[in-house]
Amino acid sequence: MITKIALDNGLVLAYPASGNWFLPANLPQLLGMRNMMKMVSGAQSIKENSQRAMDFLNANHLVRTVEE
């Protein structure tokens, strides 16, 4: 029977082989140069949205104690 589950989001137990969870190393080949350039030009909005998401997650913790 499983009694505990460990979730690792801090690169302690697991680390992505590509070096980044969100962007694989072969992204330019997957997207093509034109789409890659569009993505790079929108990087600021991606960063801003990621920060907004992290702020929301940090403000809405469901686990508050070690026991939980």
C-alpha positions in Angstrom: 0.0 0.0 0.0 1.3 3.5 -0.9 1.3 5.7 2.2 3.3 8.7 1.0 4.0 10.5 -2.3 6.9 12.9 -2.9 6.5 15.6 -5.5 9.7 17.3 -6.7 9.5 20.7 -8.3 12.8 22.0 -7.2 15.3 19.9 -9.3 16.2 17.9 -6.2 15.0 14.4 -7.2 14.6 14.9 -10.9 16.2 17.0 -13.5 15.2 17.3 -17.1 17.6 15.8 -19.6 17.2 18.8 -21.8 18.2 21.2 -19.0 14.8 22.9 -19.0 11.4 21.5 -18.2 9.6 23.9 -20.5 11.9 24.3 -23.6 13.5 21.2 -25.1 17.0 21.4 -26.6 15.6 20.6 -30.1 13.0 23.4 -30.0 14.3 25.3 -33.0 14.2 22.1 -35.1 10.6 21.4 -33.9 9.3 24.8 -34.5 11.3 26.1 -37.4 13.2 29.4 -37.5 10.2 31.6 -38.3 8.1 30.2 -35.4 11.2 30.3 -33.1 11.7 34.0 -33.8 8.0 34.7 -33.0 8.4 32.9 -29.7 11.5 34.7 -28.8 9.9 38.1 -29.6 7.0 37.1 -27.2 9.4 35.9 -24.5 8.6 38.9 -22.2 4.9 38.1 -22.2 5.7 34.4 -21.5 8.0 35.5 -18.6 5.3 37.8 -17.2 2.6 35.2 -17.4 4.8 32.6 -15.8 5.5 35.1 -13.0 1.8 35.8 -12.5 1.1 32.1 -12.3 3.8 31.6 -9.7 2.5 34.5 -7.7 -1.0 32.9 -7.7 0.4 29.5 -6.7 2.5 31.0 -3.9 -0.6 32.9 -2.6 -2.9 29.9 -2.7 -1.0 27.1 -1.0 -3.3 24.2 -0.1 -0.6 22.5 2.1 0.1 24.7 5.1 1.8 22.5 7.7 4.3 19.6 7.7 1.6 17.2 8.7 -0.5 18.1 5.7 
